[in-house]
Amino acid sequence: MASFFIVLFPLGALVDNLSQIGNDFLNKTGLGFADGESDPSFLWVVGILMLIVTFIMMTIISKICHRYQSKKK
């Protein structure tokens, strides 16, 4: 849930830029049609960025927990 808000609010401009690049690619290749109203690559961009942010957050949390447990012993 936290990765969703991190992706949308602080990374909103990055999501928009990547979505526009994806839409341009889909239009040029004919794989999809992206006009001003429909945005077929937006959900893919958000989903992939959410996975990346979740991985980074889990790595950081894991390292913090590991350090805390090693100091506790």
C-alpha positions in Angstrom: 0.0 0.0 0.0 2.8 2.4 0.9 4.5 1.8 -2.5 1.3 2.9 -4.3 1.4 6.3 -2.6 5.2 6.6 -3.0 4.8 5.9 -6.8 1.9 8.3 -7.3 2.8 11.3 -5.3 6.6 11.8 -5.2 7.2 9.9 -8.5 4.2 11.3 -10.3 6.2 13.2 -12.9 8.3 10.1 -13.6 5.1 8.0 -14.0 3.7 10.5 -16.4 6.9 10.7 -18.5 7.3 6.9 -18.7 3.6 6.5 -19.5 4.0 9.0 -22.4 7.0 7.1 -23.7 5.1 3.8 -23.5 2.1 5.3 -25.3 4.4 6.7 -28.1 5.9 3.3 -28.5 2.5 1.6 -28.7 1.3 4.1 -31.2 4.4 3.7 -33.5 4.3 -0.1 -33.4 0.6 -0.4 -33.8 0.3 -2.6 -30.7 -2.0 -0.1 -29.0 -3.8 3.1 -29.6 -3.2 5.9 -27.1 -5.0 9.2 -27.6 -5.6 12.0 -25.1 -8.3 10.1 -23.3 -7.1 6.5 -23.1 -3.7 5.7 -21.6 -3.0 2.0 -22.1 0.5 2.0 -20.6 -0.3 3.9 -17.3 -1.3 0.8 -15.3 1.8 -1.1 -16.5 4.1 1.8 -15.5 2.5 2.1 -12.1 2.6 -1.6 -11.5 6.2 -2.0 -12.4 7.3 1.0 -10.4 5.3 -0.3 -7.4 7.2 -3.6 -7.7 10.5 -1.7 -7.8 9.7 0.5 -4.9 8.4 -2.5 -2.8 11.6 -4.3 -3.5 13.7 -1.4 -2.4 11.6 -0.9 0.8 11.8 -4.6 1.7 15.5 -4.6 1.2 16.0 -1.5 3.5 13.6 -2.9 6.1 15.4 -6.3 6.0 18.8 -4.7 6.5 17.5 -2.5 9.4 16.0 -5.6 11.1 19.1 -7.6 10.6 21.3 -4.9 12.1 18.9 -4.5 15.1 18.9 -8.3 15.7 22.7 -8.5 15.5 23.1 -5.7 18.0 20.6 -7.3 20.3 22.7 -10.5 20.7 
